Amino acid sequence: MSARLTLRLLALSAVLPVVLSTAAWAQQSGTPQAKPPTRPAAPTTAKPAAPPDSAIVAVVNGDVISRGDVENRRRLFAISTGLPVTNEVLERLSGQVTRQLIDERLRLQEAQRRRVVVQDREIAAAIADVEGRNNMAPGTLARQLGSAGVELRTLIDQFRVQIAWGRVLRQQVAQQGEPSDADIQDQENQIKAQIGQPEYRVGEIFTPVANPSQDTEARRFVDTVISQLRAGAPFTVIAAQFSQSQTALQGGDLGWLQANQLDPAVLRVVREMPNGAISNPIKVAGGYSIVTLRGKREVGRDPATILKIRQVWLPFAQRLDPAAPTPQQMAQLEGAKKISASAKSCDAIEAANTAAGNVRPSDPGEIRLESVANPQMRALLTGLTLGQATPPLPNEDGISVVMLCSRDQKNLGIPSRAELVEKILGERVELASRQLMRDLQRRAVIDLRA
């Protein structure tokens, strides 16, 4: 297998990069809801006791899914999306969460059949990665999940399935080898034939419907997701955690697609959508899609200014109070000033970031200048010359110093060969995932309990 294909498929086995939004956690720690008004005492007829967490909800090829499994996952969904964690809301989520757990159990069983093993250290690294991406200290995630009534095991199980399933798909797609020159040429010809036509950058959350009897339940779940997205829940967070498409690994991002590459039902919607809008449920083959439009452009025409930078990040031990900075914060400011004055190359910035502990990566990847949302930062980057470091840039968590390493003009409407390979491989992986899941569902023995 070629190095490029190996790297692509290894990337697909990476764990989801996001878990819980800051807003969701803030809601959990916010002001308690007001108690409902006192009602007259109800008749003394006793209510049946709630089933214990060990009660069996489903048996999948002999493996048990318990009520506790469902309870933890639906609670995780609620707090991730900002839903109130009430009995009514949790019960509304039960059916779809159970279906998701059944599919995950089928994926894990297939991985075990193929002798795919996920080591504990990989799970630990995944948790550490989530904490790092969310600027959390080690151990914070477990404490926050516990305070919200969610067992850390819920997240561990989800990570284990994601990593294992990625490796299963790696085995499937590797059998086809790397895309051939003819495959790539075919993609290039399609793009050339479409130059000047509209194309769309689309995000997707896919909810499968395995048989018609599940349609009502799935539609109810999709409606719940849409209401939370429109209330402000981050699309990438929800897609990464709950979309049942392999695009979940990229926060639901489908990339740039021409009209003939979109499902006709999706195309009819995105043609009329403004950027950032959230669609109503769209019935597609195999289930429902929720889409968001991230951009429109003409095929082959997308001029852009691409920057490469390096940065030093000096963290604060506690949040900054501008009126009363701590000695540690003042020391970090002085250190940032020295770096800004002395660094004359991007290598020097990288070395300074290494010396500071690499709390954040020195290289954030290519940056499209026109896409920098903060006007002040965009203006700052526009004015930088090559090899010039910025003055210290403080915020409440720390101080950064940035240096411009290169500035290039590119036409992003013409994908590179590597991007075409990525696109072809992504399509193969998605197709392999859906085909294999259909086979596993068809052969499975599933006993759903009340």
C-alpha positions, 0 to 999 in steps of 0.5 A: 500500500502507498504511503499516501493511502496509508496516511489517509486511512490512518487519519480516518481512524482518529478519534472525534476532535470535539465532545462538549461545547463550553455553552453546554457545560455552562448551562449545567453549572448555571442557575437552577431552574425554578421549581414548578408551582405546588399542586394538590396531592395526587391520589395515593396510587403507587407508581411503578418503580423505575427500572434499574440501570441493569435492566436489559434494553436490547440484546445484539447478537448476544451482547446486552445493552442496558438501561444504564448504557442508554441513560448515560448516552442520552444524558451526554447528548442532552448536555452536548446540545444544551437540552434541559436534562429532564425526564421528558427530554431524556425519554424523547431521546431514548429510541434513537439513542438505543438505535445508535448504541445497537449500531455501535455494538455491531461495529465493535463486534465486527472489529472484534471478529477481525481481531482489531484491538484498541489499546487503553493507551489509545483511549487515554490519548484520545481523552487527552486530545479532547481536553487539549483541544478544549483547553482543559487541564488533565482530568477535567473531562472526567470531573465534568462528565461526573458532575453532569451524571455521565459515566466516563465509560460512556465516552471511552466506549464511544472512542473505542468503537470509533477507533476500531471502526476506522481500522475496519474501514481501512482494511476494506478500502485498502483492498482497492489500492490507491486511486489510479491515474484514470480515477484522478483524471476522471475527477479533473475532467468533471471539474473542467466540464463544470467551470463557472457553474455553482458549487456548494460547501455543505455540512451534513448530519445523517440519521439512518433509518434501517426500516420504515418502522423506525421513521417516526422515531428518527424524524422526532430525533432529527427535529430535536437536533434541528431545534438545538442547532437553530438555538445555537448548538455548534453544528460541528460538535453535534455532527462529530458526536451524533452523525452516522456518516463517516463525515462525522470525523470532519465535523460533518464537512462534505467539502465542495460539491458540484450540483451533480454530486449532491442528492437531488433533494439536498440540492433543491434545498442548498440552492435556496439557503443563505450561508449558515442556515440549518435545513429542515429534515431532508429525506434521502436514501437510507435516512434523513439529512440535516445540512448547513451551507458553509459557502457558495462559489463558482467551480474553478474560480476561488482566488485566495490569500494563503498564509503560513504562520508560526506562533508561541503560546504562553499560558496563564495559570488562571484567567486574566483580570486586566485590572489585577494581573498576577505575577505569573501573568506579568512574567509571561507578558515580559517573556512574550515581549522578549520573544517578539523583539528577538525572534527573527525567523519562524524556526526561532518561534517554533523553538520558543514554543517548544521551550514554553511546553508546546501547550498549543501547536506552533503550526496551526496549518494554512490560513486563508486570510479572507476567512479570518473572522476577527477584523483586528486579527485580519488587519494585523495579518494583512500588515505583517511582512515575512519574518516579522513577529507581532507584539504580544497578543494577550487574551484571558487564557494566555499570550501569543506571539505570531510570525508570518512565514509565507503569503501566497495567492492561490486559486482554491477552485482548482483542487490539487492532485492530493485533494482529488485523492482525498476526495476519492478515498473519502467517497470510498470510505463512506460507501464501504461504511454504509455497505458494511453496516447494511450487511451487519444489520441484515445478519444481526439477531437483535432482541429489543426489550420494553 
